[in-house]
Amino acid sequence: MLICFELTEQVFMHRTIWPRWQCIVNIYNLLSQDDIMLPNRICSQYTRALREPSNTILGSQFVRDPPESTQRYTSWANNLAHDDLNVQIYTSHGPTIIMPTWFCHRLVFDRVGGFVEGAKGTPEDLIFFYKHLDLSGRIVRVDECLLVYQYHPNAATFSVDEATIWKLRLERLQRHLCKWTSFTIWNAGKQGRKFYNSLTGDNRRKVVALCDVNAKLIGGRYVPYCAKTRTTGRPVPIIHFKDAQPPLVVCVKMVCRMVLIVVTYFFSFRT
């Protein structure tokens, strides 16, 4: 559900910073039909929006209903450091702020071109999120609980195939890899090998090594095998992570210290 409304200068009287958002502002407030917007949401996000550039999508923290549903995901989304909102964008979790909490200027919507009206199973939130970032858009989270996020097995999010999400993440990441001359993949196990085999031929040739902490793997080589053509690819050396040279693509499971759980964390890269 997309709620559009106009706010005039007299509503909040922030004259000193209002020129960023014009005298009459079209605000887009997103809300799924199953979710519950808490009473202070618009006021809290609008007040914060006045302090941000107009190319900003604001999200917020949320609670789940039932409370025990998707506990790891909820903890990740609510506690992600602000600096990581624009970094952890390649995880299997999708956007770093959930779409039902999005609050933005109409300019954001117009620049992206709206949501992709695809068939059922289209991850329209992730597509919009990536396009927004590609246009130098900003991501900000209001650290207040402003939404009750309903969980039910028939939610649209469950119609999105995992392979579709993987493809989107991979396509965007490979646009960055095209700018690199070489890189190392951190993980010589299942996820690292899946990532390597999913790369284009040009990007596979840039992989100088896989790195790991597993002593049984270090010193060996990963030899890709294509079952379809029954051929092997270029052997890739497996080295200790201390010997790895940046840039790195990290494809590992990380322990979240705050809540002592394991979360899947793909594709965080550094230069």
C-alpha positions as CSV (number, residue, x, y, z in Angstrom):
1,M,0.0,0.0,0.0
2,L,1.4,3.4,-1.0
3,I,0.0,6.4,1.0
4,C,0.7,9.8,-0.5
5,F,0.0,13.0,1.3
6,E,1.0,16.7,1.3
7,L,2.4,18.5,4.2
8,T,2.6,22.3,4.2
9,E,5.2,24.5,5.9
10,Q,2.8,25.4,8.7
11,V,2.4,21.8,9.9
12,F,5.8,21.5,11.7
13,M,7.2,25.0,11.2
14,H,10.7,23.9,10.4
15,R,11.4,27.0,8.2
16,T,15.2,26.9,8.5
17,I,15.6,23.5,6.9
18,W,12.4,23.3,4.9
19,P,13.9,24.4,1.5
20,R,15.3,20.9,1.1
21,W,11.8,19.6,0.9
22,Q,10.0,22.6,-0.7
23,C,7.1,24.4,0.7
24,I,4.5,21.8,-0.1
25,V,6.0,18.3,0.1
26,N,4.6,15.1,-1.4
27,I,5.5,12.3,1.0
28,Y,5.3,8.6,0.2
29,N,4.6,6.4,3.2
30,L,4.6,2.6,2.5
31,L,2.6,0.1,4.4
32,S,1.6,-3.5,3.6
33,Q,-2.1,-4.2,4.0
34,D,-1.4,-6.8,6.7
35,D,0.7,-4.6,8.9
36,I,-0.2,-2.1,11.6
37,M,1.3,1.4,11.6
38,L,1.8,2.7,15.1
39,P,0.4,6.2,15.9
40,N,3.7,8.0,16.1
41,R,5.1,6.7,12.8
42,I,4.4,9.6,10.5
43,C,5.4,12.3,13.0
44,S,8.6,10.5,13.9
45,Q,9.7,9.8,10.4
46,Y,8.6,13.1,9.0
47,T,10.5,15.0,11.8
48,R,13.6,13.0,10.9
49,A,13.1,13.5,7.2
50,L,13.4,17.2,7.6
51,R,17.0,16.7,8.7
52,E,17.9,14.5,5.7
53,P,18.4,15.2,2.0
54,S,15.4,14.6,-0.2
55,N,17.1,11.5,-1.8
56,T,16.7,9.5,1.4
57,I,14.6,6.5,2.2
58,L,13.8,6.3,5.9
59,G,12.9,3.1,7.6
60,S,12.3,2.2,11.3
61,Q,12.5,-0.6,13.8
62,F,9.5,-2.9,14.1
63,V,8.0,-5.7,16.1
64,R,6.8,-9.0,14.8
65,D,3.4,-10.5,15.3
66,P,3.5,-13.3,16.5
67,P,6.6,-12.1,18.5
68,E,8.5,-15.4,18.1
69,S,8.4,-15.3,14.3
70,T,11.7,-14.7,12.3
71,Q,13.6,-13.8,15.4
72,R,17.0,-13.8,13.8
73,Y,15.9,-11.6,10.9
74,T,14.1,-9.2,13.2
75,S,17.2,-8.8,15.4
76,W,19.4,-8.2,12.3
77,A,17.1,-5.6,10.8
78,N,16.5,-3.7,14.1
79,N,20.1,-3.7,15.3
80,L,22.1,-3.2,12.2
81,A,24.6,-0.4,12.7
82,H,23.8,2.7,10.8
83,D,27.0,2.6,8.9
84,D,26.1,-0.9,7.7
85,L,22.7,0.1,6.2
86,N,24.5,0.9,2.9
87,V,27.1,-1.9,3.3
88,Q,25.2,-5.1,4.1
89,I,23.1,-4.9,1.0
90,Y,24.1,-8.3,-0.5
91,T,22.8,-10.5,2.3
92,S,20.1,-13.0,1.8
93,H,17.9,-10.8,4.0
94,G,17.3,-8.3,1.3
95,P,17.0,-4.5,1.9
96,T,18.5,-3.3,5.1
97,I,15.3,-1.5,6.1
98,I,12.0,-3.4,5.4
99,M,9.7,-2.0,2.8
100,P,6.6,-1.6,5.1
101,T,8.6,1.0,7.0
102,W,9.7,3.1,4.0
103,F,9.1,6.8,4.2
104,C,10.4,9.0,1.4
105,H,10.0,12.2,-0.7
106,R,8.1,11.7,-3.9
107,L,11.4,12.6,-5.7
108,V,12.8,9.3,-4.6
109,F,9.9,7.4,-6.2
110,D,10.0,9.4,-9.4
111,R,13.8,9.0,-9.8
112,V,13.6,5.3,-9.5
113,G,10.5,5.0,-11.7
114,G,8.3,3.3,-9.2
115,F,8.0,-0.4,-8.5
116,V,8.4,-3.1,-11.0
117,E,5.0,-4.5,-11.7
118,G,6.1,-8.0,-12.4
119,A,4.5,-11.4,-11.9
120,K,4.0,-13.0,-8.5
121,G,7.3,-13.7,-7.0
122,T,9.0,-10.5,-8.2
123,P,11.2,-9.0,-5.4
124,E,10.0,-5.5,-6.1
125,D,11.4,-4.1,-2.9
126,L,15.0,-5.3,-3.6
127,I,14.8,-4.1,-7.2
128,F,13.7,-0.6,-6.0
129,F,16.3,-0.6,-3.2
130,Y,19.2,-1.4,-5.6
131,K,18.0,1.2,-8.1
132,H,17.8,3.8,-5.4
133,L,21.4,3.1,-4.3
134,D,22.6,3.2,-7.9
135,L,21.2,6.7,-8.1
136,S,23.3,7.7,-5.0
137,G,20.2,7.4,-2.7
138,R,20.6,7.3,1.0
139,I,19.3,4.8,3.6
140,V,18.4,5.9,7.1
141,R,16.7,4.1,10.0
142,V,14.7,5.8,12.7
143,D,15.5,3.9,15.9
144,E,12.0,3.7,17.1
145,C,9.5,0.8,16.8
146,L,6.9,2.3,14.4
147,L,5.3,-0.8,12.9
148,V,3.8,-4.2,13.8
149,Y,5.1,-6.5,11.1
150,Q,2.6,-9.3,10.6
151,Y,3.9,-12.8,9.9
152,H,1.8,-15.4,8.0
153,P,2.7,-18.3,5.7
154,N,0.8,-16.7,2.7
155,A,2.8,-13.4,2.8
156,A,4.0,-12.2,-0.6
157,T,7.6,-12.4,0.5
158,F,7.4,-16.2,0.5
159,S,6.4,-16.3,-3.1
160,V,9.9,-15.0,-4.1
161,D,12.2,-17.8,-5.2
162,E,15.6,-17.9,-3.5
163,A,17.3,-18.3,-6.9
164,T,15.7,-15.0,-8.0
165,I,17.1,-13.2,-5.0
166,W,20.5,-14.8,-5.6
167,K,20.5,-13.7,-9.3
168,L,19.7,-10.1,-8.4
169,R,22.4,-9.9,-5.7
170,L,24.9,-11.5,-8.0
171,E,24.2,-9.2,-11.0
172,R,24.6,-6.1,-8.9
173,L,27.8,-7.3,-7.2
174,Q,29.3,-8.3,-10.6
175,R,29.0,-4.7,-11.8
176,H,31.4,-3.8,-9.0
177,L,33.7,-6.7,-9.8
178,C,34.0,-5.5,-13.3
179,K,36.0,-2.6,-12.0
180,W,38.5,-4.9,-10.2
181,T,41.5,-6.6,-11.8
182,S,41.7,-9.3,-9.3
183,F,40.1,-10.4,-5.9
184,T,40.1,-13.2,-3.3
185,I,37.0,-15.1,-2.2
186,W,36.8,-15.7,1.6
187,N,35.4,-19.2,1.9
188,A,36.7,-22.3,0.3
189,G,33.6,-24.2,1.3
190,K,30.1,-24.6,-0.1
191,Q,29.1,-20.9,-0.3
192,G,32.4,-19.7,-1.6
193,R,32.4,-22.3,-4.4
194,K,28.8,-21.6,-5.2
195,F,29.7,-17.9,-5.6
196,Y,32.7,-18.7,-7.7
197,N,30.7,-21.0,-10.1
198,S,28.0,-18.3,-10.4
199,L,30.4,-15.7,-11.7
200,T,30.8,-14.8,-15.3
201,G,33.9,-16.2,-17.1
202,D,35.6,-12.8,-17.0
203,N,35.1,-12.5,-13.2
204,R,36.1,-16.1,-12.5
205,R,39.5,-15.4,-14.2
206,K,40.0,-12.5,-11.7
207,V,39.8,-14.8,-8.7
208,V,43.4,-15.3,-7.5
209,A,42.6,-17.6,-4.6
210,L,40.0,-18.9,-2.1
211,C,41.0,-18.3,1.5
212,D,39.8,-20.2,4.6
213,V,40.6,-21.1,8.2
214,N,40.1,-24.8,7.7
215,A,43.6,-26.5,7.9
216,K,42.3,-29.4,5.9
217,L,41.6,-27.1,2.9
218,I,44.6,-24.8,3.1
219,G,47.3,-25.6,0.7
220,G,45.0,-27.5,-1.6
221,R,43.2,-26.4,-4.8
222,Y,39.6,-26.1,-5.8
223,V,39.0,-27.6,-9.2
224,P,35.6,-26.6,-10.6
225,Y,33.6,-29.3,-12.4
226,C,30.7,-28.8,-14.8
227,A,28.5,-31.8,-14.8
228,K,26.7,-30.7,-17.9
229,T,29.8,-30.6,-20.1
230,R,31.8,-33.0,-17.9
231,T,34.8,-30.7,-18.0
232,T,36.9,-29.2,-15.2
233,G,37.9,-25.5,-14.9
234,R,41.0,-23.7,-13.8
235,P,42.3,-24.9,-10.5
236,V,42.1,-22.2,-7.8
237,P,44.6,-22.2,-4.9
238,I,43.2,-22.3,-1.3
239,I,45.3,-20.2,1.1
240,H,45.1,-19.1,4.7
241,F,43.0,-16.0,5.2
242,K,46.1,-14.2,6.7
243,D,47.8,-14.5,3.3
244,A,44.8,-13.1,1.4
245,Q,45.2,-9.9,-0.5
246,P,42.4,-7.4,-0.8
247,P,40.0,-6.8,-2.3
248,L,37.9,-9.6,-0.8
249,V,34.5,-11.0,-1.4
250,V,33.3,-12.5,1.9
251,C,30.9,-15.5,1.6
252,V,30.7,-16.8,5.2
253,K,28.3,-17.3,8.1
254,M,29.0,-14.9,10.8
255,V,28.2,-15.1,14.5
256,C,26.2,-12.1,15.7
257,R,27.8,-11.2,19.0
258,M,24.8,-9.2,20.2
259,V,22.3,-12.1,20.2
260,L,24.7,-15.1,19.9
261,I,23.2,-16.5,16.8
262,V,24.4,-17.4,13.3
263,V,23.2,-15.3,10.4
264,T,23.9,-15.9,6.7
265,Y,26.0,-13.0,5.4
266,F,26.9,-13.0,1.7
267,F,28.8,-10.6,-0.5
268,S,30.2,-8.0,1.8
269,F,33.1,-6.6,-0.1
270,R,35.9,-4.1,0.7
271,T,38.6,-2.4,-1.4
